[in-house]
Amino acid sequence: MRIAFIGLGHHLRVFDLSAEAVQGLVKPNPQQVQAATSPADAARQVHQPLPLGAQALQLYELWSRQGHGQLDFSSIILLLQGQRPA
C-alpha cells in the first residue's frame, strides 16, 4: 500500500499494533500520513461506506474490554472459527 498511495497526493491515516511500523510511514511523510489512535479512528477517516463497520467496532470494543485489546481483529475471526487466539 505504501508504494501505491504515498507520493500520489493521497492522505492516509494509519494504525498498527506496532508504533514503530506506524512511525516508519509517518516520519518520512508527515504531510500525507497521520497516525491513527485505533483501528476505529482509522476507519472513521475513510469517508466511505463500510458494510457492517459499526457492528465490527462494537464487537472489537467488547473484545478489548474483555482484556484482548492487544490483539487485532483477526483474533475474533479465530475465535469464531473455534480456534483459541494467541
Rosetta silent file (secondary structure, phi, psi, omega in degrees, C-alpha in Angstrom):
SEQUENCE: MRIAFIGLGHHLRVFDLSAEAVQGLVKPNPQQVQAATSPADAARQVHQPLPLGAQALQLYELWSRQGHGQLDFSSIILLLQGQRPA
SCORE:     score description
SCORE:     0.000 S_00000001
   1 L     0.000  -39.291 -176.442    0.000    0.000    0.000 S_00000001
   2 H   -56.790  -45.202 -179.118    2.746    2.420    0.837 S_00000001
   3 H   -65.863  -37.836 -175.541    4.131    2.348   -2.686 S_00000001
   4 H   -75.270  -30.254 -172.371    0.678    2.681   -4.240 S_00000001
   5 H  -112.304  -41.315 -178.285   -0.635    5.602   -2.172 S_00000001
   6 L   -71.914  131.175 -179.764    2.149    7.622   -0.573 S_00000001
   7 L    96.380   -5.578  178.868    3.583   10.118   -3.009 S_00000001
   8 L  -107.348   13.341  178.110    0.490   10.236   -5.222 S_00000001
   9 L    90.450    0.398  178.242   -1.237   13.012   -3.293 S_00000001
  10 L   -80.309  146.620  174.990   -3.357   10.743   -1.093 S_00000001
  11 L  -105.980  129.432 -174.882   -3.693   11.497    2.607 S_00000001
  12 E  -119.804  147.964  171.092   -3.552    8.445    4.836 S_00000001
  13 E  -121.706  118.450 -171.757   -4.394    7.708    8.445 S_00000001
  14 E  -117.723  149.572  175.601   -2.610    4.533    9.523 S_00000001
  15 L  -139.303  142.202  173.343   -2.800    2.212   12.514 S_00000001
  16 L  -153.555  151.692  175.785   -0.752   -0.785   13.540 S_00000001
  17 L   -63.532  -22.549  178.081   -0.163   -2.511   16.869 S_00000001
  18 L   -94.270  109.167  177.453    3.486   -1.662   16.285 S_00000001
  19 H   -61.447  -30.769  178.881    4.064    2.039   16.899 S_00000001
  20 H   -63.726  -41.117  178.587    7.424    1.577   15.194 S_00000001
  21 H   -64.781  -41.570  179.202    5.728    0.448   11.965 S_00000001
  22 H   -63.236  -47.152 -179.215    3.389    3.451   12.053 S_00000001
  23 H   -63.721  -27.946  176.366    6.256    5.878   12.633 S_00000001
  24 H   -63.929  -25.515  176.323    8.088    4.299    9.714 S_00000001
  25 H   -92.493  -39.683 -174.559    5.295    5.615    7.487 S_00000001
  26 H   -72.504  -47.895 -172.227    4.523    8.880    9.284 S_00000001
  27 L   -56.238  -47.244 -179.453    8.021   10.253    9.877 S_00000001
  28 L   -78.065   -9.857 -174.707    9.173   10.458    6.236 S_00000001
  29 L  -137.091   52.717 -172.894    5.744   11.679    5.014 S_00000001
  30 L   -64.441  -21.636  179.140    4.215   13.929    7.721 S_00000001
  31 L   -77.826  -24.290 -175.627    2.194   15.969    5.219 S_00000001
  32 L  -110.158  -24.075 -172.274    0.436   12.892    3.826 S_00000001
  33 E  -123.308  128.330  175.946    0.416   10.306    6.616 S_00000001
  34 E  -122.347  148.369  177.487   -1.001   10.646   10.125 S_00000001
  35 E   -81.076  132.942  172.925   -1.059    8.073   12.909 S_00000001
  36 L   -89.127  153.501 -179.265   -4.497    6.863   13.985 S_00000001
  37 L   -85.378  -16.232 -178.726   -5.089    6.126   17.665 S_00000001
  38 L  -163.331  167.689  173.964   -7.018    2.912   16.986 S_00000001
  39 H   -59.256  -37.540  179.638   -8.443    0.837   14.127 S_00000001
  40 H   -64.277  -40.618  177.984  -11.763    2.603   14.708 S_00000001
  41 H   -61.245  -43.710  178.119  -10.078    6.005   14.425 S_00000001
  42 H   -63.242  -42.848 -178.649   -8.518    4.981   11.108 S_00000001
  43 H   -65.725  -36.476 -179.499  -11.855    3.647    9.816 S_00000001
  44 H   -63.909  -24.882 -177.788  -13.718    6.839   10.762 S_00000001
  45 L   -84.006   -4.248 -174.569  -11.411    8.822    8.480 S_00000001
  46 L   -69.914  -36.204 -178.000  -12.245    6.758    5.386 S_00000001
  47 L    58.363   34.538  175.993  -15.401    8.704    4.466 S_00000001
  48 L  -135.567  151.249  176.999  -16.678    5.679    2.554 S_00000001
  49 L   -60.857  133.151  175.349  -19.407    3.208    3.448 S_00000001
  50 L  -118.716   99.157 -178.957  -18.033    0.310    5.465 S_00000001
  51 L   -53.349  130.096  179.634  -20.585   -2.527    5.446 S_00000001
  52 L    61.582   18.578 -178.973  -21.121   -3.736    9.000 S_00000001
  53 H   -60.354  -42.377  179.853  -18.491   -1.268   10.206 S_00000001
  54 H   -64.252  -39.940  179.461  -20.496   -0.253   13.281 S_00000001
  55 H   -67.557  -39.378  178.015  -21.040   -3.885   14.245 S_00000001
  56 H   -63.840  -39.853  177.895  -17.347   -4.672   13.796 S_00000001
  57 H   -62.530  -46.615  179.597  -16.472   -1.695   16.000 S_00000001
  58 H   -61.519  -42.313  179.840  -18.868   -2.844   18.734 S_00000001
  59 H   -63.423  -44.199 -179.616  -17.506   -6.381   18.579 S_00000001
  60 H   -68.304  -37.186  177.737  -13.895   -5.206   18.820 S_00000001
  61 H   -63.714  -41.185  175.998  -14.704   -2.824   21.704 S_00000001
  62 H   -61.674  -45.965  179.180  -16.324   -5.719   23.609 S_00000001
  63 H   -58.723  -41.857  179.470  -13.289   -7.897   22.839 S_00000001
  64 H   -66.033  -43.032  179.313  -10.992   -5.134   24.131 S_00000001
  65 H   -63.195  -25.208  178.622  -12.973   -4.692   27.356 S_00000001
  66 H   -84.549    7.350  174.559  -12.548   -8.419   27.981 S_00000001
  67 H    95.918   13.709 -177.901   -8.782   -7.915   28.017 S_00000001
  68 H  -110.821   21.617 -176.218   -7.911   -8.716   24.408 S_00000001
  69 L   -63.157  -19.835  179.473   -7.222   -5.170   23.198 S_00000001
  70 L   -79.019  -10.728  179.964   -3.611   -6.008   22.356 S_00000001
  71 L   -94.990  151.316  177.903   -4.835   -8.473   19.699 S_00000001
  72 L   -87.126  179.194 -173.227   -6.013   -7.413   16.253 S_00000001
  73 L   -63.513  -23.177  179.110   -9.385   -8.220   14.691 S_00000001
  74 H   -61.803  -24.059  177.889   -8.093  -11.484   13.247 S_00000001
  75 H   -66.125  -31.257  177.289   -8.208  -12.871   16.804 S_00000001
  76 H   -70.256  -40.438  178.056  -12.001  -12.516   16.743 S_00000001
  77 H   -62.143  -42.740  176.823  -12.174  -14.421   13.470 S_00000001
  78 H   -59.956  -42.768  178.525  -10.081  -17.216   15.006 S_00000001
  79 H   -59.827  -44.768  179.933  -12.452  -17.310   17.985 S_00000001
  80 H   -66.371  -25.379  177.634  -15.473  -17.588   15.674 S_00000001
  81 L   -86.183    2.846  178.299  -13.738  -20.442   13.842 S_00000001
  82 L    85.155   12.016  178.238  -13.369  -22.317   17.120 S_00000001
  83 L  -102.412  151.350  178.747   -9.651  -21.643   17.493 S_00000001
  84 L   -86.474  121.544  178.126   -8.067  -20.070   20.531 S_00000001
  85 L   -65.139  149.538 -179.962   -6.488  -16.678   19.718 S_00000001
  86 L   -69.260    0.000    0.000   -2.853  -16.260   20.777 S_00000001
